[in-house]
Amino acid sequence: MAQEKGSIRTRVQKFGNFLSSMIMPNIGAFIAWGLITALFIPDGWFPNESFAEMVGPMITYLLPLLIGFTGGKLVHGTRGGVVGATATMGVIVGAEIPMFIGAMIMGPLGGFVIKQLDKAIEGKIKPGFEMLINNFSAGIFGGALAILGLVGVGPLVNAFSQAAGVGVEIIVDAGLLPLASILIEPAKVLFLNNAINHGVLTPLGLEQASDVGRSILFLLETNPGPGLGILLAYMFVGKGMAKRSAPGAAIIHFFGGIHEIYFPYILMKPTLIIAAIAGGMGGVFTFNLLGAGLPASPSPGSIIAYTILIQPGNYIAVYAGVIVATVISFAVAAVILKASKNKGEEDLSEATSKMESMKGKKSSVSSTLTEGDHDEVSADTVNKIIFACDAGMGSSAMGASILRDKVKKAGLNIEVANTAISQLPDDADVVITHKDLTPRAKQKLSSAHHISVDNFLSSPEYDKLIDQLK
């Protein structure tokens, strides 16, 4: 039964990671649209009619096409991306709303269709006709899928999105939106946040923002308040390693926006999820009460990203929601820790290991140590070290940063970078992943030396690797 539950969770995580993989590489474009909206629309910081003309085309065409291209590329490379973007154009034209959900359907569908076609005709094309067949097949199937999107998928997604939008509006008007935290906060600790935030809240939020200029949905999962409150409670009430490490974790979480840094602190004391839920509900209630919202999803969920995206006149509403969430979360967490016998004195490394096991992927931001591939390596054979995780951002970036500093101090001329497992470069000599992701990494790049870790903030494997390279 436990294995079955784990399998279901892993599948949901994998699906959520696939959804987020279509959104996250394009976050820069979303933020660009959000900034242009916040600055130049009639009630923005610097109203400008000419600049504001970019807002509509960007959300209608640019962003869905980027999602469609990325979704197709995930399935079948650049060729799949081209067909996916072409197919996405059909749902864009066939709908009256920004077609983000449609793009997340048509993009991967386009990549899948052209991938199956390429498999079917592989080795059957006469020499000299490859380019002709490849180009016309992509054009024909891309065009056919665009028509399918226009007459079939587009109207269906349009109807679904309108119904979902009405449902969200009813929930907001009824004051029930805070109840979403009962699902969102535990989902974050189980690493299902990408499926919820990027797969559901962001598309719906963008549609809402296109109508009224901002959306409260962007604030639900990204609010750093609940996590900050828990870390502050450990700082003032906790004991041992958890208390000593909490200040640094709070800085990374609140200013860096890497929320997974506080997950091990909850896993050390699972009842602290109550504090996260209470803080989340308090924050959402405050957002809703004061009419808070953002024009785009802040990514990462940092107070700095919040500040950049807040529109004029909305600062108090947004900051109030963050503060209320922090205060409530801190108060509840402090009570829980005070009532606890060990007050968080448990092994933080063990908790981070538990976190990574639940995550189903490596987290370079908050785990520590364990087993790895211990074959000897040397500076003569290693030119590139890669940290890899599902998304290739956040946690893997922090792990790479830590090791990069160690490599520099050791005087080694070795490149250290981070990426998604699906995009592991062929020239990587050493690949560092969480132990649950190592099998996937080995399957993707069997020629590299693989190292598995449990905790990416302070793994002993780093020093072992440096010693071998020196």
Secondary structure, DSSP 8 states (H G I E B T S, - for coil): -HHHHHHHHHHHHHHHHHHHHHHGGGHHHHHHHHHHHHHHSTTSSS--HHHHTTHHHIIIIIHHHHHHHHHHHHHHHHHHHHHHHHHHHHHHHT-SS--HHHHHHHHHHHHHHHHHHHHHHTT-S-TT-HHHHHHHHHHHHHHHHHHHIIIIIHHHHHHHHHHHHHHHHHHHHTT-GGGGHHHHHHHHHTT-HHHHIIIIIHHHHHHHHHHHS-BGGGGTTT--HHHHHHHHHHHHH--HHHHHHHHHHHHHHHHH--GGGGHHHHHHSGGGHHHHHHHHHHHHHHHHHHT--BSS--SS--HHHHHHH--TT-HHHHHHHHHHHHHHHHHHHHHHHHHSSSSS-S-HHHHHHHHHHHHTS--TTT-B----------TTT-SEEEEEESSSSTHHHHHHHHHHHHHHHTT---EEEEEEGGG--TT-SEEEEETTTHHHHHHH-TTSEEEEESBBSS-HHHHHHHHHH-
